[in-house]
Amino acid sequence: MISLKSYNLLWHEKDSFIEIIKRIKSGDNLLRNKFIDDFKPFILKCVSQSVGKKNNLIQSDEYSIALIAFNEAIESYDLDKKTRFVSFSKQVIKRRLIDYLRSTKKNNVTVPFSYFNDNNTGFDDHSTCSFEEKYLCDKNSDYSIDFETREEIKNLELKICEYKMSIEDLIECSPKHRDTIISCLNIANIIIENESLYRIFRERKILPYKELSDHFNLCRRTLEKNRKFIIAMVFILKSDLEILKKYIYDTIGR
């Protein structure tokens, strides 16, 4: 079994959400409880988006159902599929809340599917927050963690680990100039779009320096200097890591 201290270090190690969930599915209840506890702000946000403003949201039946639904998502999550866990769990929570609201038929009001849109938070800018709901209203709160971004970063870290890289390495080596970033993205796209180059990249765990220099007239010194960043860009552009893709393109102003 993993200790709570060890769990806290998981976010800084080479374990993806899949690895964490795999441990939970194997029977690590201590890790399960810590995982659910860390995700409570995310779960509460899902509830608020579904049912709108409500007093003592944490004490509500809807929140209890959402907690059960999140645990259900852990159990039913298919480790072999490419669906991100955060997106999957959000859908499970929404479905269970829809089922609950339909079954209770409160005030004989029919709840349309559009009521469960992500933009329907149920809070206005001037609403007064209870103590329990403070992290739903306080944008500067530590609870305002973007779990989906965290999951994408962990998935990327797991991939670049194969190339003896870490997220810290990527941060340190990232180009500062827009032109260099665009150049690296273009090189990454060349690798992705060329089956032979991409095969070398994946099988040898290196950039195809010779091929890029000979056939695309790219400077080897430039390739070597930006090696880590180009590798990360290949994985991001080839993946469904949409948040990281958007961040990259926003950075270069596309």
C-alpha positions as CSV (number, residue, x, y, z in Angstrom):
1,M,0.0,0.0,0.0
2,I,1.1,3.6,-0.6
3,S,1.3,6.1,2.2
4,L,-0.4,9.5,2.2
5,K,3.0,11.1,2.0
6,S,3.9,9.0,-1.0
7,Y,0.6,9.9,-2.6
8,N,1.4,13.6,-2.3
9,L,4.6,13.0,-4.2
10,L,2.8,11.3,-7.1
11,W,2.1,14.6,-8.8
12,H,5.9,15.1,-9.1
13,E,6.8,11.7,-10.2
14,K,6.3,9.9,-13.5
15,D,2.9,8.4,-12.7
16,S,-0.1,9.3,-14.8
17,F,-3.7,9.3,-13.7
18,I,-3.9,5.9,-15.3
19,E,-1.2,4.6,-13.0
20,I,-2.9,6.1,-9.9
21,I,-6.3,4.7,-10.9
22,K,-4.7,1.3,-11.6
23,R,-3.3,1.2,-8.0
24,I,-6.8,2.1,-6.7
25,K,-8.5,-0.6,-8.7
26,S,-5.9,-3.0,-7.3
27,G,-7.3,-2.4,-3.9
28,D,-5.4,0.5,-2.4
29,N,-8.3,2.1,-0.4
30,L,-6.0,4.6,1.3
31,L,-5.0,6.0,-2.1
32,R,-8.7,5.9,-3.2
33,N,-9.8,8.0,-0.2
34,K,-6.9,10.5,-0.8
35,F,-7.7,10.7,-4.5
36,I,-11.4,11.4,-3.9
37,D,-10.5,13.9,-1.2
38,D,-8.2,15.8,-3.5
39,F,-10.9,15.9,-6.2
40,K,-13.7,17.2,-3.9
41,P,-13.4,20.8,-5.2
42,F,-13.7,19.4,-8.8
43,I,-16.7,17.3,-7.7
44,L,-18.4,20.2,-6.0
45,K,-17.9,22.4,-9.1
46,C,-19.6,19.7,-11.2
47,V,-22.6,19.8,-8.8
48,S,-22.8,23.6,-8.8
49,Q,-22.8,23.6,-12.7
50,S,-25.6,21.0,-12.6
51,V,-28.0,22.3,-9.9
52,G,-27.1,26.0,-9.7
53,K,-26.9,28.1,-6.5
54,K,-28.1,26.2,-3.4
55,N,-27.5,26.7,0.3
56,N,-25.2,24.2,2.0
57,L,-24.3,22.5,-1.2
58,I,-21.8,20.3,0.5
59,Q,-24.7,19.0,2.8
60,S,-27.0,18.4,-0.2
61,D,-28.2,15.0,-1.6
62,E,-26.8,16.1,-4.9
63,Y,-23.3,16.4,-3.6
64,S,-23.5,13.0,-1.9
65,I,-24.7,11.5,-5.2
66,A,-21.8,13.2,-7.0
67,L,-19.3,11.7,-4.6
68,I,-20.8,8.2,-5.2
69,A,-20.7,8.9,-9.0
70,F,-17.1,9.9,-8.8
71,N,-16.2,6.7,-7.1
72,E,-18.2,4.8,-9.7
73,A,-16.2,6.6,-12.4
74,I,-13.0,5.2,-10.8
75,E,-14.4,1.7,-10.9
76,S,-15.8,1.8,-14.4
77,Y,-13.0,3.8,-16.1
78,D,-11.5,1.8,-18.9
79,L,-7.7,2.0,-18.6
80,D,-7.2,0.9,-22.2
81,K,-9.3,3.7,-23.7
82,K,-7.9,7.1,-24.6
83,T,-10.6,9.0,-22.8
84,R,-9.2,11.4,-20.2
85,F,-10.4,10.4,-16.7
86,V,-11.4,14.0,-15.7
87,S,-13.7,14.3,-18.7
88,F,-15.1,10.8,-18.1
89,S,-15.8,11.3,-14.4
90,K,-17.5,14.6,-15.2
91,Q,-19.9,12.9,-17.5
92,V,-20.7,10.1,-15.0
93,I,-21.5,12.7,-12.3
94,K,-23.7,14.6,-14.7
95,R,-25.6,11.5,-15.7
96,R,-26.2,10.5,-12.1
97,L,-27.4,13.9,-11.2
98,I,-29.8,14.0,-14.2
99,D,-31.2,10.6,-13.1
100,Y,-31.6,11.8,-9.5
101,L,-33.4,15.1,-10.5
102,R,-35.7,13.3,-12.8
103,S,-36.5,10.6,-10.2
104,T,-37.4,13.2,-7.5
105,K,-39.5,15.3,-9.9
106,K,-39.1,18.2,-7.5
107,N,-41.9,20.8,-8.0
108,N,-43.0,18.8,-11.0
109,V,-40.4,20.7,-13.1
110,T,-38.8,18.9,-16.0
111,V,-35.1,19.5,-16.2
112,P,-33.9,20.0,-19.8
113,F,-30.5,18.7,-20.9
114,S,-29.4,22.2,-21.6
115,Y,-29.6,22.9,-17.9
116,F,-26.4,20.9,-17.5
117,N,-24.2,22.9,-19.7
118,D,-20.7,23.8,-18.4
119,N,-21.6,27.5,-18.6
120,N,-24.5,27.1,-16.2
121,T,-22.8,27.7,-12.9
122,G,-25.9,29.1,-11.1
123,F,-23.8,31.9,-9.5
124,D,-23.9,35.5,-10.4
125,D,-21.0,37.9,-9.8
126,H,-22.5,39.5,-6.8
127,S,-23.7,36.4,-5.0
128,T,-22.7,35.9,-1.3
129,C,-20.9,32.6,-0.8
130,S,-21.3,30.4,2.2
131,F,-18.2,29.1,3.9
132,E,-18.6,25.7,2.3
133,E,-18.8,27.2,-1.2
134,K,-16.0,29.7,-0.9
135,Y,-13.8,27.9,-3.4
136,L,-16.6,28.0,-6.0
137,C,-16.6,31.8,-5.8
138,D,-13.0,32.7,-4.9
139,K,-11.1,32.7,-8.2
140,N,-7.8,33.1,-6.2
141,S,-8.5,30.1,-3.9
142,D,-6.1,27.2,-3.8
143,Y,-9.1,25.1,-4.7
144,S,-9.3,26.7,-8.2
145,I,-7.1,23.9,-9.6
146,D,-7.6,22.9,-13.2
147,F,-7.6,19.1,-12.8
148,E,-8.0,18.5,-16.5
149,T,-4.8,20.5,-17.2
150,R,-3.0,18.6,-14.4
151,E,-4.1,15.3,-16.0
152,E,-2.8,16.4,-19.4
153,I,0.6,17.4,-18.0
154,K,0.9,14.1,-16.2
155,N,0.1,12.2,-19.4
156,L,2.7,14.3,-21.3
157,E,5.3,13.7,-18.5
158,L,4.7,9.9,-18.8
159,K,5.5,10.1,-22.5
160,I,8.5,12.3,-22.5
161,C,10.0,10.1,-19.7
162,E,10.7,7.5,-22.4
163,Y,13.1,10.1,-23.8
164,K,14.8,10.7,-20.4
165,M,13.1,14.0,-20.0
166,S,11.0,15.6,-17.2
167,I,8.5,18.5,-17.1
168,E,11.2,20.5,-15.3
169,D,13.6,19.9,-18.2
170,L,10.9,21.1,-20.6
171,I,10.3,24.3,-18.7
172,E,14.1,25.0,-18.5
173,C,14.7,24.4,-22.2
174,S,11.6,26.0,-23.7
175,P,12.5,28.7,-26.3
176,K,11.9,32.3,-25.3
177,H,11.4,33.7,-28.7
178,R,8.3,33.3,-30.8
179,D,10.2,32.6,-34.0
180,T,12.1,29.7,-32.4
181,I,8.9,28.2,-31.0
182,I,7.3,28.4,-34.5
183,S,10.3,26.8,-36.0
184,C,10.2,23.9,-33.5
185,L,6.5,23.4,-34.1
186,N,7.2,23.2,-37.9
187,I,9.9,20.6,-37.3
188,A,7.5,18.6,-35.0
189,N,4.9,18.7,-37.7
190,I,7.4,17.4,-40.3
191,I,8.1,14.4,-38.1
192,I,4.4,13.7,-37.4
193,E,3.4,13.9,-41.1
194,N,6.3,11.7,-42.3
195,E,5.7,8.1,-41.5
196,S,9.3,7.1,-41.8
197,L,10.5,9.9,-39.6
198,Y,7.9,9.3,-36.9
199,R,8.8,5.6,-36.9
200,I,12.5,6.5,-36.2
201,F,11.4,8.9,-33.5
202,R,9.3,6.3,-31.7
203,E,11.5,3.2,-32.2
204,R,14.9,4.7,-31.5
205,K,13.7,7.3,-29.0
206,I,15.6,10.0,-30.7
207,L,15.1,12.8,-33.2
208,P,15.9,11.7,-36.8
209,Y,18.8,14.2,-37.1
210,K,20.4,12.9,-40.2
211,E,17.1,12.6,-42.2
212,L,15.9,16.1,-41.1
213,S,19.3,17.6,-42.1
214,D,19.7,15.7,-45.4
215,H,16.1,15.9,-46.7
216,F,14.7,19.0,-45.1
217,N,17.8,21.2,-45.0
218,L,17.5,21.7,-41.2
219,C,20.5,22.7,-39.2
220,R,21.6,19.9,-36.8
221,R,22.9,22.4,-34.3
222,T,19.4,23.9,-34.1
223,L,17.8,20.5,-33.8
224,E,20.2,19.4,-30.9
225,K,19.8,22.7,-29.1
226,N,16.0,22.4,-29.1
227,R,15.8,18.6,-28.9
228,K,13.7,18.4,-25.8
229,F,11.2,21.0,-26.8
230,I,10.7,19.5,-30.2
231,I,10.2,16.0,-28.7
232,A,7.5,17.4,-26.4
233,M,5.8,19.2,-29.3
234,V,5.6,16.0,-31.3
235,F,3.8,14.3,-28.4
236,I,1.4,17.3,-27.8
237,L,0.6,17.8,-31.5
238,K,0.1,14.0,-32.1
239,S,-2.2,13.6,-29.0
240,D,-5.6,14.7,-27.8
241,L,-4.0,17.1,-25.2
242,E,-6.2,19.9,-26.3
243,I,-5.5,22.3,-23.4
244,L,-1.8,22.1,-24.0
245,K,-2.2,22.5,-27.7
246,K,-4.3,25.6,-27.1
247,Y,-1.6,27.0,-24.7
248,I,1.1,26.5,-27.4
249,Y,-0.9,28.2,-30.1
250,D,-2.0,31.0,-27.8
251,T,1.7,31.6,-27.0
252,I,2.6,32.1,-30.6
253,G,-0.6,34.1,-31.4
254,R,-2.2,31.7,-33.9
